[in-house]
């Protein structure tokens, strides 16, 4: 497997309390290798799938207000595709190989992903946090030929409480 990466980006302070960034990237992988599960799902083997590509753009904003409130939001668009026509075994198509075409999307790689969060420092030793992750729809592992409906997008909301005392954190 050989990968060639290209990336260009910029990070700047939009205001004394606000930082922004943007990056465009592309990774071309030659002779990529996938784990493949044939009809007997207890077995697994690896198969060369030719060339693949991951490319996209990321945006981010991060702000700190008076040292007690922090916030961030990041967005990433990623397009991950097969660059060659191939046949792959799949437990989904018992005994019949999938016909993966150039341009089909790699499974489990959503096009859209958003992360956002807030941290509120009540005291030097106590911080409250709230984080949101959104993951866009994507093809299921085993559907490399993209013939089935995509898995639904989803969001996860997490809340946290951080305690710090001397060298201890919890």
C-alpha positions as CSV (number, residue, x, y, z in Angstrom):
1,X,0.0,0.0,0.0
2,X,1.3,3.4,-0.9
3,X,-0.4,6.7,-0.1
4,X,0.2,10.2,-1.5
5,X,-1.2,13.1,0.6
6,X,-1.9,16.6,-0.5
7,X,-3.2,19.3,1.9
8,X,-3.4,23.0,1.9
9,X,-4.9,25.1,4.6
10,X,-4.9,28.3,6.6
11,X,-5.4,29.2,10.2
12,X,-6.1,32.7,11.3
13,X,-7.4,34.8,14.2
14,X,-10.6,36.4,13.1
15,X,-10.8,38.3,16.4
16,X,-8.6,38.3,19.5
17,X,-10.9,35.6,21.0
18,X,-11.8,33.7,17.8
19,X,-9.6,31.4,15.6
20,X,-10.7,30.0,12.3
21,X,-9.3,27.4,10.0
22,X,-9.9,25.8,6.6
23,X,-8.1,22.9,4.8
24,X,-8.5,21.1,1.6
25,X,-7.0,17.6,1.3
26,X,-6.7,14.6,-0.9
27,X,-5.1,11.2,-0.3
28,X,-4.6,8.8,-3.2
29,X,-3.9,5.2,-2.1
30,X,-2.4,2.7,-4.5
31,X,-2.8,-1.0,-4.1
32,X,-5.2,-0.5,-1.1
33,X,-6.1,-3.6,0.9
34,X,-9.5,-4.4,2.4
35,X,-10.6,-7.0,4.9
36,X,-13.2,-9.1,3.1
37,X,-15.7,-11.6,4.7
38,X,-17.0,-14.2,2.3
39,X,-20.3,-16.2,2.7
40,X,-18.8,-17.9,5.8
41,X,-18.9,-15.0,8.2
42,X,-16.5,-16.6,10.6
43,X,-13.7,-16.3,8.1
44,X,-11.9,-13.2,7.0
45,X,-9.3,-12.5,4.4
46,X,-7.6,-9.5,2.8
47,X,-7.9,-8.5,-0.8
48,X,-6.2,-5.9,-2.9
49,X,-8.8,-3.4,-4.1
50,X,-6.6,-1.4,-6.4
51,X,-6.6,2.4,-5.9
52,X,-8.8,4.4,-3.6
53,X,-9.1,8.1,-2.9
54,X,-10.2,10.3,0.1
55,X,-10.7,14.0,-0.5
56,X,-12.5,16.8,1.1
57,X,-12.6,20.1,2.9
58,X,-12.7,21.0,6.6
59,X,-13.7,24.2,8.4
60,X,-13.3,25.1,12.0
61,X,-14.0,27.9,14.5
62,X,-12.7,28.0,18.1
63,X,-13.4,30.8,20.5
64,X,-12.4,31.6,24.1
65,X,-14.4,34.3,26.0
66,X,-12.7,35.8,29.1
67,X,-11.0,32.5,29.9
68,X,-14.2,31.0,31.3
69,X,-16.2,30.0,28.2
70,X,-14.8,28.0,25.3
71,X,-16.7,26.9,22.2
72,X,-15.8,25.2,18.9
73,X,-17.5,23.9,15.8
74,X,-15.9,21.8,13.0
75,X,-17.3,20.6,9.7
76,X,-15.8,18.1,7.4
77,X,-16.9,17.0,3.9
78,X,-15.2,13.8,2.8
79,X,-15.6,11.8,-0.4
80,X,-13.9,8.4,-0.2
81,X,-14.1,6.4,-3.4
82,X,-12.9,3.3,-5.2
83,X,-10.8,4.3,-8.3
84,X,-10.9,0.8,-10.0
85,X,-13.6,-1.7,-11.0
86,X,-13.2,-4.8,-8.8
87,X,-15.0,-7.9,-7.6
88,X,-15.3,-8.5,-3.8
89,X,-16.7,-11.4,-1.8
90,X,-19.5,-10.4,0.7
91,X,-21.6,-12.1,3.3
92,X,-24.5,-10.0,2.0
93,X,-24.4,-11.7,-1.5
94,X,-23.8,-15.3,-0.6
95,X,-21.4,-16.9,-3.1
96,X,-21.8,-14.1,-5.6
97,X,-19.1,-11.5,-5.7
98,X,-20.1,-7.8,-5.6
99,X,-19.3,-5.7,-8.7
100,X,-17.6,-2.6,-7.3
101,X,-17.4,0.2,-9.9
102,X,-14.9,3.1,-10.1
103,X,-16.5,6.0,-8.2
104,X,-18.4,3.8,-5.7
105,X,-18.1,5.2,-2.2
106,X,-16.1,3.4,0.5
107,X,-18.4,2.1,3.2
108,X,-18.5,3.6,6.7
109,X,-17.1,6.9,5.5
110,X,-19.8,9.5,5.8
111,X,-19.7,12.6,3.5
112,X,-20.6,15.0,6.3
113,X,-19.4,15.2,9.9
114,X,-19.9,18.0,12.4
115,X,-18.5,18.4,15.9
116,X,-19.5,21.2,18.2
117,X,-19.0,21.9,21.9
118,X,-19.0,24.3,24.8
119,X,-16.9,24.3,28.0
120,X,-17.9,26.5,30.9
121,X,-15.3,26.9,33.6
122,X,-17.3,27.5,36.8
123,X,-14.1,27.5,38.9
124,X,-10.4,26.7,38.2
125,X,-11.2,23.2,39.5
126,X,-14.7,22.6,37.9
127,X,-15.7,22.7,34.3
128,X,-19.0,21.8,32.6
129,X,-19.0,20.6,29.0
130,X,-21.5,19.9,26.3
131,X,-20.5,18.2,23.0
132,X,-22.5,17.4,19.9
133,X,-21.4,15.1,17.1
134,X,-23.3,14.7,13.9
135,X,-22.4,11.9,11.4
136,X,-24.0,11.9,8.0
137,X,-25.5,8.9,6.2
138,X,-23.1,6.2,4.9
139,X,-22.9,2.8,3.3
140,X,-22.8,-0.2,5.5
141,X,-19.6,-2.3,5.7
142,X,-20.1,-5.1,3.2
143,X,-22.0,-2.9,0.7
144,X,-18.9,-1.8,-1.3
145,X,-20.9,-1.7,-4.5
146,X,-23.4,0.8,-2.9
147,X,-26.5,-1.1,-3.9
148,X,-28.4,-0.9,-0.6
149,X,-29.9,2.2,1.1
150,X,-27.4,4.1,3.2
151,X,-27.4,3.9,7.0
152,X,-29.2,6.8,8.5
153,X,-27.3,9.9,9.8
154,X,-27.2,10.3,13.6
155,X,-26.3,12.8,16.3
156,X,-24.8,12.2,19.7
157,X,-25.0,14.7,22.6
158,X,-22.6,14.3,25.5
159,X,-22.5,16.3,28.7
160,X,-19.6,16.2,31.2
161,X,-18.3,17.5,34.4
162,X,-14.5,17.8,34.9
163,X,-13.0,18.1,38.4
164,X,-9.3,19.1,38.9
165,X,-7.5,19.1,42.3
166,X,-3.7,19.4,42.5
167,X,-2.4,16.7,40.2
168,X,-5.7,14.7,40.0
169,X,-8.4,15.0,37.4
170,X,-11.8,13.2,37.2
